[in-house]
Every structure is written in C-alpha cells, then in structure tokens.
Amino acid sequence: MHKKEIKIIKNEFKEFYTKFIHIDNDMFCININANEDIKSGFLNINENKDNILILIIKIHSNCFEVINKNLGEQTKYFESIEHIFNFFCPISFKNFITKNIENKLMSYS
C-alpha cells in the first residue's frame, strides 16, 4: 500500500541510517547511528560501542506510527518521517540536515 513512500524514505535518508529493513507494504525498520544523542533513552549499544537507534515504523494514510514496544507512554504518532527523527535523535538529525545543506551549497560553487 505504501511501498512507494517507503522506497522514497529509504533513498532520501540513506546517508542517515546504517540499516534499513522493509518489513511489509506499510512497515519498515530503520537503524540510525545516533552517537550525538547519547542521552536518549531509546538507544541500543552495538558491538562497536556505537549508539544505535532502532525504530520500527508503520505508515498510515495520514501519519507515521513508531511501534517499538519499549516506548511506553511516549508519543507514537507523527506527521512525517522528519518529525520522528527530530523527536528520537534531534542532534544526529540536525547534523544530517546541516551536512546535506552544506553539500548542496558546495555543489553550486
């Protein structure tokens, strides 16, 4: 159902995540190296001692839902994928956006 939208997310943010798993037509899992967001309670430490944020995301017709079981009472529904990244790993996402802007500006030089 949302296969095309998931493919767009996969391509648009490929420099931001370390692993992308397409689960089904409405759901995917994304692993983000979030070393800058060391105070986040949602991180997992991998074998390389990196802070890995693992998000399982389901796309609905009007929103995105993070369906991780460890969220508890945290916000689960978001208007966009960018809102999800900004909520769970704001520093890492800001650095990703800044790098993209710098790269685009450099390409115009």
KETI-209073 format. One record per atom (N, C-alpha, C): residue number from 1; residue in three letters; atom name; x, y negated, z negated. Coordinates in Angstrom, 1 decimal, decimal comma. Example, Ala and Ser with C-alpha at 12.3 -4.5 7.8 and 13.67 -1.06 7.14 Angstrom:
REM residues 2
<seq->1&type->Ala&atom->N&X->13,2&Y->5,7&Z->-7,8> $
<seq->1&type->Ala&atom->CA&X->12,3&Y->4,5&Z->-7,8> $
<seq->1&type->Ala&atom->C&X->13,2&Y->3,3&Z->-7,8> $
<seq->2&type->Ser&atom->N&X->12,8&Y->2,2&Z->-7,1> $
<seq->2&type->Ser&atom->CA&X->13,7&Y->1,1&Z->-7,1> $
<seq->2&type->Ser&atom->C&X->12,9&Y->0,0&Z->-7,9> $
REM end
This chain:
REM residues 109
<seq->1&type->Met&atom->N&X->0,8&Y->1,2&Z->0,0> $
<seq->1&type->Met&atom->CA&X->0,0&Y->0,0&Z->0,0> $
<seq->1&type->Met&atom->C&X->0,9&Y->-1,3&Z->0,0> $
<seq->2&type->His&atom->N&X->1,9&Y->-1,3&Z->-0,9> $
<seq->2&type->His&atom->CA&X->2,8&Y->-2,5&Z->-0,9> $
<seq->2&type->His&atom->C&X->4,2&Y->-2,1&Z->-0,5> $
<seq->3&type->Lys&atom->N&X->4,3&Y->-1,2&Z->0,4> $
<seq->3&type->Lys&atom->CA&X->5,5&Y->-0,7&Z->0,9> $
<seq->3&type->Lys&atom->C&X->6,4&Y->-1,8&Z->1,5> $
<seq->4&type->Lys&atom->N&X->5,8&Y->-2,6&Z->2,3> $
<seq->4&type->Lys&atom->CA&X->6,5&Y->-3,7&Z->3,0> $
<seq->4&type->Lys&atom->C&X->7,0&Y->-4,7&Z->2,0> $
<seq->5&type->Glu&atom->N&X->6,2&Y->-5,0&Z->1,0> $
<seq->5&type->Glu&atom->CA&X->6,6&Y->-6,0&Z->0,0> $
<seq->5&type->Glu&atom->C&X->7,8&Y->-5,5&Z->-0,8> $
<seq->6&type->Ile&atom->N&X->7,8&Y->-4,2&Z->-1,2> $
<seq->6&type->Ile&atom->CA&X->8,9&Y->-3,6&Z->-1,9> $
<seq->6&type->Ile&atom->C&X->10,2&Y->-3,6&Z->-1,1> $
<seq->7&type->Lys&atom->N&X->10,0&Y->-3,3&Z->0,2> $
<seq->7&type->Lys&atom->CA&X->11,2&Y->-3,4&Z->1,1> $
<seq->7&type->Lys&atom->C&X->11,8&Y->-4,8&Z->1,2> $
<seq->8&type->Ile&atom->N&X->11,0&Y->-5,8&Z->1,2> $
<seq->8&type->Ile&atom->CA&X->11,4&Y->-7,2&Z->1,2> $
<seq->8&type->Ile&atom->C&X->12,2&Y->-7,5&Z->-0,1> $
<seq->9&type->Ile&atom->N&X->11,6&Y->-7,1&Z->-1,2> $
<seq->9&type->Ile&atom->CA&X->12,3&Y->-7,3&Z->-2,5> $
<seq->9&type->Ile&atom->C&X->13,6&Y->-6,6&Z->-2,5> $
<seq->10&type->Lys&atom->N&X->13,7&Y->-5,4&Z->-2,0> $
<seq->10&type->Lys&atom->CA&X->14,9&Y->-4,6&Z->-2,0> $
<seq->10&type->Lys&atom->C&X->16,0&Y->-5,3&Z->-1,2> $
<seq->11&type->Asn&atom->N&X->15,6&Y->-5,9&Z->-0,1> $
<seq->11&type->Asn&atom->CA&X->16,6&Y->-6,6&Z->0,8> $
<seq->11&type->Asn&atom->C&X->17,0&Y->-7,9&Z->0,3> $
<seq->12&type->Glu&atom->N&X->16,0&Y->-8,7&Z->-0,2> $
<seq->12&type->Glu&atom->CA&X->16,3&Y->-10,0&Z->-0,7> $
<seq->12&type->Glu&atom->C&X->17,1&Y->-10,1&Z->-1,9> $
<seq->13&type->Phe&atom->N&X->17,0&Y->-9,1&Z->-2,8> $
<seq->13&type->Phe&atom->CA&X->17,8&Y->-9,2&Z->-4,1> $
<seq->13&type->Phe&atom->C&X->18,9&Y->-8,1&Z->-4,1> $
<seq->14&type->Lys&atom->N&X->19,3&Y->-7,6&Z->-3,0> $
<seq->14&type->Lys&atom->CA&X->20,3&Y->-6,5&Z->-3,0> $
<seq->14&type->Lys&atom->C&X->21,7&Y->-6,9&Z->-3,7> $
<seq->15&type->Glu&atom->N&X->22,0&Y->-8,2&Z->-3,7> $
<seq->15&type->Glu&atom->CA&X->23,2&Y->-8,7&Z->-4,4> $
<seq->15&type->Glu&atom->C&X->23,0&Y->-8,8&Z->-5,9> $
<seq->16&type->Phe&atom->N&X->21,7&Y->-8,7&Z->-6,3> $
<seq->16&type->Phe&atom->CA&X->21,4&Y->-8,9&Z->-7,8> $
<seq->16&type->Phe&atom->C&X->21,3&Y->-7,6&Z->-8,5> $
<seq->17&type->Tyr&atom->N&X->20,9&Y->-6,6&Z->-7,9> $
<seq->17&type->Tyr&atom->CA&X->20,7&Y->-5,3&Z->-8,6> $
<seq->17&type->Tyr&atom->C&X->21,8&Y->-4,3&Z->-8,3> $
<seq->18&type->Thr&atom->N&X->22,0&Y->-3,3&Z->-9,2> $
<seq->18&type->Thr&atom->CA&X->23,0&Y->-2,3&Z->-9,0> $
<seq->18&type->Thr&atom->C&X->22,4&Y->-1,0&Z->-8,4> $
<seq->19&type->Lys&atom->N&X->21,1&Y->-0,8&Z->-8,7> $
<seq->19&type->Lys&atom->CA&X->20,4&Y->0,4&Z->-8,2> $
<seq->19&type->Lys&atom->C&X->19,0&Y->0,1&Z->-8,0> $
<seq->20&type->Phe&atom->N&X->18,4&Y->0,6&Z->-6,9> $
<seq->20&type->Phe&atom->CA&X->17,0&Y->0,4&Z->-6,5> $
<seq->20&type->Phe&atom->C&X->16,4&Y->1,7&Z->-6,2> $
<seq->21&type->Ile&atom->N&X->15,3&Y->2,1&Z->-6,8> $
<seq->21&type->Ile&atom->CA&X->14,7&Y->3,4&Z->-6,6> $
<seq->21&type->Ile&atom->C&X->13,2&Y->3,1&Z->-6,2> $
<seq->22&type->His&atom->N&X->12,9&Y->3,5&Z->-5,0> $
<seq->22&type->His&atom->CA&X->11,5&Y->3,3&Z->-4,5> $
<seq->22&type->His&atom->C&X->10,7&Y->4,5&Z->-5,0> $
<seq->23&type->Ile&atom->N&X->9,8&Y->4,3&Z->-6,0> $
<seq->23&type->Ile&atom->CA&X->9,1&Y->5,4&Z->-6,6> $
<seq->23&type->Ile&atom->C&X->7,9&Y->5,9&Z->-5,8> $
<seq->24&type->Asp&atom->N&X->7,1&Y->4,9&Z->-5,4> $
<seq->24&type->Asp&atom->CA&X->5,9&Y->5,2&Z->-4,5> $
<seq->24&type->Asp&atom->C&X->5,5&Y->3,9&Z->-3,8> $
<seq->25&type->Asn&atom->N&X->4,3&Y->3,9&Z->-3,2> $
<seq->25&type->Asn&atom->CA&X->3,9&Y->2,8&Z->-2,4> $
<seq->25&type->Asn&atom->C&X->3,7&Y->1,5&Z->-3,2> $
<seq->26&type->Asp&atom->N&X->3,5&Y->1,6&Z->-4,5> $
<seq->26&type->Asp&atom->CA&X->3,2&Y->0,5&Z->-5,4> $
<seq->26&type->Asp&atom->C&X->4,2&Y->0,3&Z->-6,5> $
<seq->27&type->Met&atom->N&X->5,2&Y->1,1&Z->-6,6> $
<seq->27&type->Met&atom->CA&X->6,1&Y->1,1&Z->-7,7> $
<seq->27&type->Met&atom->C&X->7,6&Y->1,3&Z->-7,4> $
<seq->28&type->Phe&atom->N&X->8,5&Y->0,6&Z->-8,1> $
<seq->28&type->Phe&atom->CA&X->9,9&Y->0,8&Z->-7,9> $
<seq->28&type->Phe&atom->C&X->10,6&Y->0,6&Z->-9,2> $
<seq->29&type->Cys&atom->N&X->11,8&Y->1,0&Z->-9,3> $
<seq->29&type->Cys&atom->CA&X->12,7&Y->0,9&Z->-10,5> $
<seq->29&type->Cys&atom->C&X->13,9&Y->0,1&Z->-10,0> $
<seq->30&type->Ile&atom->N&X->14,3&Y->-0,9&Z->-10,8> $
<seq->30&type->Ile&atom->CA&X->15,5&Y->-1,7&Z->-10,4> $
<seq->30&type->Ile&atom->C&X->16,4&Y->-1,8&Z->-11,6> $
<seq->31&type->Asn&atom->N&X->17,7&Y->-1,5&Z->-11,4> $
<seq->31&type->Asn&atom->CA&X->18,7&Y->-1,7&Z->-12,4> $
<seq->31&type->Asn&atom->C&X->19,5&Y->-2,9&Z->-12,1> $
<seq->32&type->Ile&atom->N&X->19,7&Y->-3,8&Z->-13,1> $
<seq->32&type->Ile&atom->CA&X->20,4&Y->-5,0&Z->-13,0> $
<seq->32&type->Ile&atom->C&X->21,5&Y->-5,1&Z->-14,0> $
<seq->33&type->Asn&atom->N&X->22,7&Y->-5,4&Z->-13,5> $
<seq->33&type->Asn&atom->CA&X->23,9&Y->-5,6&Z->-14,3> $
<seq->33&type->Asn&atom->C&X->23,7&Y->-7,0&Z->-15,0> $
<seq->34&type->Ala&atom->N&X->23,3&Y->-7,0&Z->-16,2> $
<seq->34&type->Ala&atom->CA&X->22,9&Y->-8,3&Z->-16,9> $
<seq->34&type->Ala&atom->C&X->23,9&Y->-8,6&Z->-18,0> $
<seq->35&type->Asn&atom->N&X->25,2&Y->-8,5&Z->-17,7> $
<seq->35&type->Asn&atom->CA&X->26,2&Y->-8,8&Z->-18,7> $
<seq->35&type->Asn&atom->C&X->26,1&Y->-10,2&Z->-19,3> $
<seq->36&type->Glu&atom->N&X->25,6&Y->-11,1&Z->-18,6> $
<seq->36&type->Glu&atom->CA&X->25,5&Y->-12,5&Z->-19,1> $
<seq->36&type->Glu&atom->C&X->24,4&Y->-12,6&Z->-20,2> $
<seq->37&type->Asp&atom->N&X->23,4&Y->-11,7&Z->-20,1> $
<seq->37&type->Asp&atom->CA&X->22,3&Y->-11,7&Z->-21,0> $
<seq->37&type->Asp&atom->C&X->22,5&Y->-10,7&Z->-22,2> $
<seq->38&type->Ile&atom->N&X->23,6&Y->-10,9&Z->-22,9> $
<seq->38&type->Ile&atom->CA&X->23,9&Y->-9,9&Z->-23,9> $
<seq->38&type->Ile&atom->C&X->23,0&Y->-9,9&Z->-25,1> $
<seq->39&type->Lys&atom->N&X->22,2&Y->-10,9&Z->-25,3> $
<seq->39&type->Lys&atom->CA&X->21,3&Y->-11,0&Z->-26,4> $
<seq->39&type->Lys&atom->C&X->19,9&Y->-10,4&Z->-26,1> $
<seq->40&type->Ser&atom->N&X->19,7&Y->-9,9&Z->-24,9> $
<seq->40&type->Ser&atom->CA&X->18,4&Y->-9,4&Z->-24,5> $
<seq->40&type->Ser&atom->C&X->18,2&Y->-8,0&Z->-25,2> $
<seq->41&type->Gly&atom->N&X->17,0&Y->-7,8&Z->-25,7> $
<seq->41&type->Gly&atom->CA&X->16,7&Y->-6,6&Z->-26,4> $
<seq->41&type->Gly&atom->C&X->16,3&Y->-5,5&Z->-25,4> $
<seq->42&type->Phe&atom->N&X->16,3&Y->-5,7&Z->-24,1> $
<seq->42&type->Phe&atom->CA&X->15,9&Y->-4,8&Z->-23,1> $
<seq->42&type->Phe&atom->C&X->17,0&Y->-4,1&Z->-22,4> $
<seq->43&type->Leu&atom->N&X->18,3&Y->-4,3&Z->-22,8> $
<seq->43&type->Leu&atom->CA&X->19,4&Y->-3,8&Z->-22,1> $
<seq->43&type->Leu&atom->C&X->19,8&Y->-2,4&Z->-22,6> $
<seq->44&type->Asn&atom->N&X->20,4&Y->-1,7&Z->-21,7> $
<seq->44&type->Asn&atom->CA&X->21,0&Y->-0,3&Z->-22,0> $
<seq->44&type->Asn&atom->C&X->22,4&Y->-0,4&Z->-21,6> $
<seq->45&type->Ile&atom->N&X->23,3&Y->0,2&Z->-22,4> $
<seq->45&type->Ile&atom->CA&X->24,7&Y->0,2&Z->-22,1> $
<seq->45&type->Ile&atom->C&X->25,1&Y->1,4&Z->-21,3> $
<seq->46&type->Asn&atom->N&X->25,7&Y->1,2&Z->-20,2> $
<seq->46&type->Asn&atom->CA&X->26,1&Y->2,4&Z->-19,4> $
<seq->46&type->Asn&atom->C&X->27,5&Y->2,8&Z->-19,7> $
<seq->47&type->Glu&atom->N&X->28,0&Y->3,9&Z->-19,0> $
<seq->47&type->Glu&atom->CA&X->29,3&Y->4,4&Z->-19,3> $
<seq->47&type->Glu&atom->C&X->30,4&Y->3,4&Z->-19,1> $
<seq->48&type->Asn&atom->N&X->30,2&Y->2,4&Z->-18,3> $
<seq->48&type->Asn&atom->CA&X->31,3&Y->1,4&Z->-18,0> $
<seq->48&type->Asn&atom->C&X->31,2&Y->0,2&Z->-19,0> $
<seq->49&type->Lys&atom->N&X->30,3&Y->0,4&Z->-20,0> $
<seq->49&type->Lys&atom->CA&X->30,1&Y->-0,6&Z->-21,0> $
<seq->49&type->Lys&atom->C&X->29,4&Y->-1,9&Z->-20,5> $
<seq->50&type->Asp&atom->N&X->28,8&Y->-1,7&Z->-19,3> $
<seq->50&type->Asp&atom->CA&X->28,0&Y->-2,8&Z->-18,8> $
<seq->50&type->Asp&atom->C&X->26,6&Y->-2,9&Z->-19,4> $
<seq->51&type->Asn&atom->N&X->26,1&Y->-4,0&Z->-19,5> $
<seq->51&type->Asn&atom->CA&X->24,7&Y->-4,2&Z->-19,9> $
<seq->51&type->Asn&atom->C&X->23,8&Y->-4,0&Z->-18,7> $
<seq->52&type->Ile&atom->N&X->23,0&Y->-2,9&Z->-18,7> $
<seq->52&type->Ile&atom->CA&X->22,2&Y->-2,6&Z->-17,6> $
<seq->52&type->Ile&atom->C&X->20,7&Y->-2,8&Z->-18,0> $
<seq->53&type->Leu&atom->N&X->20,0&Y->-3,6&Z->-17,3> $
<seq->53&type->Leu&atom->CA&X->18,6&Y->-3,8&Z->-17,5> $
<seq->53&type->Leu&atom->C&X->17,9&Y->-2,9&Z->-16,5> $
<seq->54&type->Ile&atom->N&X->17,0&Y->-2,0&Z->-17,0> $
<seq->54&type->Ile&atom->CA&X->16,3&Y->-1,1&Z->-16,1> $
<seq->54&type->Ile&atom->C&X->14,8&Y->-1,6&Z->-16,2> $
<seq->55&type->Leu&atom->N&X->14,3&Y->-1,9&Z->-15,1> $
<seq->55&type->Leu&atom->CA&X->12,9&Y->-2,4&Z->-15,0> $
<seq->55&type->Leu&atom->C&X->12,1&Y->-1,5&Z->-14,1> $
<seq->56&type->Ile&atom->N&X->11,0&Y->-1,0&Z->-14,6> $
<seq->56&type->Ile&atom->CA&X->10,0&Y->-0,2&Z->-13,7> $
<seq->56&type->Ile&atom->C&X->8,9&Y->-1,2&Z->-13,4> $
<seq->57&type->Ile&atom->N&X->8,7&Y->-1,4&Z->-12,1> $
<seq->57&type->Ile&atom->CA&X->7,7&Y->-2,5&Z->-11,7> $
<seq->57&type->Ile&atom->C&X->6,7&Y->-1,9&Z->-10,8> $
<seq->58&type->Lys&atom->N&X->5,4&Y->-2,3&Z->-11,1> $
<seq->58&type->Lys&atom->CA&X->4,3&Y->-1,9&Z->-10,3> $
<seq->58&type->Lys&atom->C&X->3,7&Y->-3,1&Z->-9,7> $
<seq->59&type->Ile&atom->N&X->3,4&Y->-3,0&Z->-8,4> $
<seq->59&type->Ile&atom->CA&X->2,8&Y->-4,2&Z->-7,7> $
<seq->59&type->Ile&atom->C&X->1,3&Y->-4,0&Z->-7,6> $
<seq->60&type->His&atom->N&X->0,6&Y->-5,0&Z->-8,1> $
<seq->60&type->His&atom->CA&X->-0,9&Y->-5,0&Z->-8,0> $
<seq->60&type->His&atom->C&X->-1,2&Y->-6,0&Z->-6,9> $
<seq->61&type->Ser&atom->N&X->-2,5&Y->-6,1&Z->-6,5> $
<seq->61&type->Ser&atom->CA&X->-2,9&Y->-7,1&Z->-5,5> $
<seq->61&type->Ser&atom->C&X->-2,6&Y->-8,5&Z->-5,8> $
<seq->62&type->Asn&atom->N&X->-2,6&Y->-8,9&Z->-7,1> $
<seq->62&type->Asn&atom->CA&X->-2,4&Y->-10,3&Z->-7,4> $
<seq->62&type->Asn&atom->C&X->-1,3&Y->-10,5&Z->-8,4> $
<seq->63&type->Cys&atom->N&X->-0,5&Y->-9,5&Z->-8,8> $
<seq->63&type->Cys&atom->CA&X->0,5&Y->-9,7&Z->-9,8> $
<seq->63&type->Cys&atom->C&X->1,5&Y->-8,5&Z->-9,8> $
<seq->64&type->Phe&atom->N&X->2,6&Y->-8,7&Z->-10,5> $
<seq->64&type->Phe&atom->CA&X->3,6&Y->-7,6&Z->-10,8> $
<seq->64&type->Phe&atom->C&X->3,4&Y->-7,2&Z->-12,2> $
<seq->65&type->Glu&atom->N&X->3,5&Y->-5,9&Z->-12,5> $
<seq->65&type->Glu&atom->CA&X->3,5&Y->-5,4&Z->-13,8> $
<seq->65&type->Glu&atom->C&X->4,7&Y->-4,6&Z->-14,2> $
<seq->66&type->Val&atom->N&X->5,4&Y->-5,0&Z->-15,3> $
<seq->66&type->Val&atom->CA&X->6,5&Y->-4,2&Z->-15,8> $
<seq->66&type->Val&atom->C&X->6,0&Y->-3,2&Z->-16,7> $
<seq->67&type->Ile&atom->N&X->6,2&Y->-1,9&Z->-16,3> $
<seq->67&type->Ile&atom->CA&X->5,6&Y->-0,8&Z->-17,1> $
<seq->67&type->Ile&atom->C&X->6,5&Y->0,0&Z->-18,0> $
<seq->68&type->Asn&atom->N&X->7,7&Y->-0,6&Z->-18,3> $
<seq->68&type->Asn&atom->CA&X->8,6&Y->0,0&Z->-19,2> $
<seq->68&type->Asn&atom->C&X->7,9&Y->0,3&Z->-20,5> $
<seq->69&type->Lys&atom->N&X->8,1&Y->1,5&Z->-21,1> $
<seq->69&type->Lys&atom->CA&X->7,4&Y->1,9&Z->-22,3> $
<seq->69&type->Lys&atom->C&X->8,0&Y->1,1&Z->-23,5> $
<seq->70&type->Asn&atom->N&X->9,2&Y->0,7&Z->-23,5> $
<seq->70&type->Asn&atom->CA&X->9,9&Y->0,1&Z->-24,6> $
<seq->70&type->Asn&atom->C&X->9,6&Y->-1,4&Z->-24,8> $
<seq->71&type->Leu&atom->N&X->8,6&Y->-1,9&Z->-24,0> $
<seq->71&type->Leu&atom->CA&X->8,3&Y->-3,4&Z->-24,1> $
<seq->71&type->Leu&atom->C&X->7,4&Y->-3,7&Z->-25,3> $
<seq->72&type->Gly&atom->N&X->6,7&Y->-2,8&Z->-25,8> $
<seq->72&type->Gly&atom->CA&X->5,8&Y->-3,1&Z->-26,9> $
<seq->72&type->Gly&atom->C&X->4,8&Y->-4,1&Z->-26,6> $
<seq->73&type->Glu&atom->N&X->4,8&Y->-5,2&Z->-27,3> $
<seq->73&type->Glu&atom->CA&X->3,8&Y->-6,3&Z->-27,1> $
<seq->73&type->Glu&atom->C&X->4,3&Y->-7,4&Z->-26,2> $
<seq->74&type->Gln&atom->N&X->5,4&Y->-7,2&Z->-25,5> $
<seq->74&type->Gln&atom->CA&X->6,0&Y->-8,2&Z->-24,6> $
<seq->74&type->Gln&atom->C&X->5,1&Y->-8,4&Z->-23,4> $
<seq->75&type->Thr&atom->N&X->5,2&Y->-9,6&Z->-22,8> $
<seq->75&type->Thr&atom->CA&X->4,5&Y->-9,9&Z->-21,6> $
<seq->75&type->Thr&atom->C&X->4,8&Y->-8,8&Z->-20,5> $
<seq->76&type->Lys&atom->N&X->3,7&Y->-8,3&Z->-19,9> $
<seq->76&type->Lys&atom->CA&X->3,9&Y->-7,3&Z->-18,9> $
<seq->76&type->Lys&atom->C&X->3,5&Y->-7,7&Z->-17,5> $
<seq->77&type->Tyr&atom->N&X->2,7&Y->-8,8&Z->-17,4> $
<seq->77&type->Tyr&atom->CA&X->2,2&Y->-9,2&Z->-16,1> $
<seq->77&type->Tyr&atom->C&X->2,8&Y->-10,5&Z->-15,6> $
<seq->78&type->Phe&atom->N&X->3,2&Y->-10,6&Z->-14,4> $
<seq->78&type->Phe&atom->CA&X->3,9&Y->-11,7&Z->-13,9> $
<seq->78&type->Phe&atom->C&X->3,4&Y->-12,1&Z->-12,5> $
<seq->79&type->Glu&atom->N&X->3,5&Y->-13,3&Z->-12,1> $
<seq->79&type->Glu&atom->CA&X->3,0&Y->-13,8&Z->-10,8> $
<seq->79&type->Glu&atom->C&X->4,0&Y->-13,4&Z->-9,7> $
<seq->80&type->Ser&atom->N&X->5,3&Y->-13,3&Z->-10,0> $
<seq->80&type->Ser&atom->CA&X->6,2&Y->-13,0&Z->-8,9> $
<seq->80&type->Ser&atom->C&X->7,4&Y->-12,2&Z->-9,5> $
<seq->81&type->Ile&atom->N&X->8,2&Y->-11,6&Z->-8,6> $
<seq->81&type->Ile&atom->CA&X->9,4&Y->-10,9&Z->-9,0> $
<seq->81&type->Ile&atom->C&X->10,4&Y->-11,8&Z->-9,6> $
<seq->82&type->Glu&atom->N&X->10,4&Y->-13,1&Z->-9,1> $
<seq->82&type->Glu&atom->CA&X->11,4&Y->-14,1&Z->-9,7> $
<seq->82&type->Glu&atom->C&X->11,0&Y->-14,3&Z->-11,2> $
<seq->83&type->His&atom->N&X->9,7&Y->-14,4&Z->-11,5> $
<seq->83&type->His&atom->CA&X->9,3&Y->-14,6&Z->-12,9> $
<seq->83&type->His&atom->C&X->9,8&Y->-13,5&Z->-13,8> $
<seq->84&type->Ile&atom->N&X->9,7&Y->-12,3&Z->-13,3> $
<seq->84&type->Ile&atom->CA&X->10,2&Y->-11,1&Z->-14,0> $
<seq->84&type->Ile&atom->C&X->11,7&Y->-11,2&Z->-14,4> $
<seq->85&type->Phe&atom->N&X->12,5&Y->-11,5&Z->-13,3> $
<seq->85&type->Phe&atom->CA&X->13,9&Y->-11,7&Z->-13,5> $
<seq->85&type->Phe&atom->C&X->14,2&Y->-12,8&Z->-14,5> $
<seq->86&type->Asn&atom->N&X->13,5&Y->-13,9&Z->-14,3> $
<seq->86&type->Asn&atom->CA&X->13,8&Y->-15,1&Z->-15,2> $
<seq->86&type->Asn&atom->C&X->13,4&Y->-14,8&Z->-16,6> $
<seq->87&type->Phe&atom->N&X->12,4&Y->-13,9&Z->-16,9> $
<seq->87&type->Phe&atom->CA&X->12,0&Y->-13,6&Z->-18,2> $
<seq->87&type->Phe&atom->C&X->12,9&Y->-12,6&Z->-18,9> $
<seq->88&type->Phe&atom->N&X->13,3&Y->-11,6&Z->-18,2> $
<seq->88&type->Phe&atom->CA&X->14,1&Y->-10,5&Z->-18,8> $
<seq->88&type->Phe&atom->C&X->15,6&Y->-10,8&Z->-18,8> $
<seq->89&type->Cys&atom->N&X->16,1&Y->-11,4&Z->-17,8> $
<seq->89&type->Cys&atom->CA&X->17,6&Y->-11,7&Z->-17,7> $
<seq->89&type->Cys&atom->C&X->17,8&Y->-13,1&Z->-17,1> $
<seq->90&type->Pro&atom->N&X->17,4&Y->-14,1&Z->-17,8> $
<seq->90&type->Pro&atom->CA&X->17,4&Y->-15,5&Z->-17,3> $
<seq->90&type->Pro&atom->C&X->18,8&Y->-16,0&Z->-16,9> $
<seq->91&type->Ile&atom->N&X->19,8&Y->-15,7&Z->-17,6> $
<seq->91&type->Ile&atom->CA&X->21,2&Y->-16,2&Z->-17,3> $
<seq->91&type->Ile&atom->C&X->21,7&Y->-15,5&Z->-16,1> $
<seq->92&type->Ser&atom->N&X->21,6&Y->-14,2&Z->-16,0> $
<seq->92&type->Ser&atom->CA&X->22,0&Y->-13,4&Z->-14,8> $
<seq->92&type->Ser&atom->C&X->21,3&Y->-13,9&Z->-13,6> $
<seq->93&type->Phe&atom->N&X->20,0&Y->-14,1&Z->-13,7> $
<seq->93&type->Phe&atom->CA&X->19,2&Y->-14,5&Z->-12,5> $
<seq->93&type->Phe&atom->C&X->19,6&Y->-15,9&Z->-12,1> $
<seq->94&type->Lys&atom->N&X->19,8&Y->-16,8&Z->-13,1> $
<seq->94&type->Lys&atom->CA&X->20,3&Y->-18,2&Z->-12,8> $
<seq->94&type->Lys&atom->C&X->21,6&Y->-18,2&Z->-12,0> $
<seq->95&type->Asn&atom->N&X->22,5&Y->-17,3&Z->-12,5> $
<seq->95&type->Asn&atom->CA&X->23,8&Y->-17,2&Z->-11,8> $
<seq->95&type->Asn&atom->C&X->23,7&Y->-16,7&Z->-10,4> $
<seq->96&type->Phe&atom->N&X->22,8&Y->-15,7&Z->-10,2> $
<seq->96&type->Phe&atom->CA&X->22,5&Y->-15,2&Z->-8,9> $
<seq->96&type->Phe&atom->C&X->22,0&Y->-16,2&Z->-7,9> $
<seq->97&type->Ile&atom->N&X->21,0&Y->-17,0&Z->-8,4> $
<seq->97&type->Ile&atom->CA&X->20,4&Y->-18,1&Z->-7,6> $
<seq->97&type->Ile&atom->C&X->21,4&Y->-19,1&Z->-7,3> $
<seq->98&type->Thr&atom->N&X->22,2&Y->-19,5&Z->-8,3> $
<seq->98&type->Thr&atom->CA&X->23,3&Y->-20,5&Z->-8,1> $
<seq->98&type->Thr&atom->C&X->24,3&Y->-20,1&Z->-7,0> $
<seq->99&type->Lys&atom->N&X->24,7&Y->-18,8&Z->-7,1> $
<seq->99&type->Lys&atom->CA&X->25,6&Y->-18,3&Z->-6,1> $
<seq->99&type->Lys&atom->C&X->25,0&Y->-18,3&Z->-4,7> $
<seq->100&type->Asn&atom->N&X->23,7&Y->-17,9&Z->-4,6> $
<seq->100&type->Asn&atom->CA&X->23,1&Y->-18,0&Z->-3,3> $
<seq->100&type->Asn&atom->C&X->23,0&Y->-19,4&Z->-2,7> $
<seq->101&type->Ile&atom->N&X->22,7&Y->-20,3&Z->-3,5> $
<seq->101&type->Ile&atom->CA&X->22,7&Y->-21,7&Z->-3,1> $
<seq->101&type->Ile&atom->C&X->24,1&Y->-22,2&Z->-2,6> $
<seq->102&type->Glu&atom->N&X->25,1&Y->-21,9&Z->-3,4> $
<seq->102&type->Glu&atom->CA&X->26,5&Y->-22,2&Z->-3,1> $
<seq->102&type->Glu&atom->C&X->26,9&Y->-21,6&Z->-1,7> $
<seq->103&type->Asn&atom->N&X->26,5&Y->-20,3&Z->-1,5> $
<seq->103&type->Asn&atom->CA&X->26,9&Y->-19,7&Z->-0,3> $
<seq->103&type->Asn&atom->C&X->26,2&Y->-20,3&Z->0,9> $
<seq->104&type->Lys&atom->N&X->24,9&Y->-20,7&Z->0,7> $
<seq->104&type->Lys&atom->CA&X->24,2&Y->-21,4&Z->1,8> $
<seq->104&type->Lys&atom->C&X->24,8&Y->-22,7&Z->2,1> $
<seq->105&type->Leu&atom->N&X->25,2&Y->-23,5&Z->1,1> $
<seq->105&type->Leu&atom->CA&X->25,8&Y->-24,8&Z->1,3> $
<seq->105&type->Leu&atom->C&X->27,1&Y->-24,6&Z->2,0> $
<seq->106&type->Met&atom->N&X->27,9&Y->-23,6&Z->1,6> $
<seq->106&type->Met&atom->CA&X->29,2&Y->-23,4&Z->2,3> $
<seq->106&type->Met&atom->C&X->29,1&Y->-23,0&Z->3,7> $
<seq->107&type->Ser&atom->N&X->28,0&Y->-22,3&Z->4,1> $
<seq->107&type->Ser&atom->CA&X->27,8&Y->-21,9&Z->5,4> $
<seq->107&type->Ser&atom->C&X->27,4&Y->-23,1&Z->6,4> $
<seq->108&type->Tyr&atom->N&X->27,0&Y->-24,2&Z->5,8> $
<seq->108&type->Tyr&atom->CA&X->26,7&Y->-25,4&Z->6,6> $
<seq->108&type->Tyr&atom->C&X->27,9&Y->-26,3&Z->6,8> $
<seq->109&type->Ser&atom->N&X->29,0&Y->-26,0&Z->6,0> $
<seq->109&type->Ser&atom->CA&X->30,2&Y->-26,8&Z->6,1> $
<seq->109&type->Ser&atom->C&X->31,0&Y->-26,5&Z->7,4> $
REM end
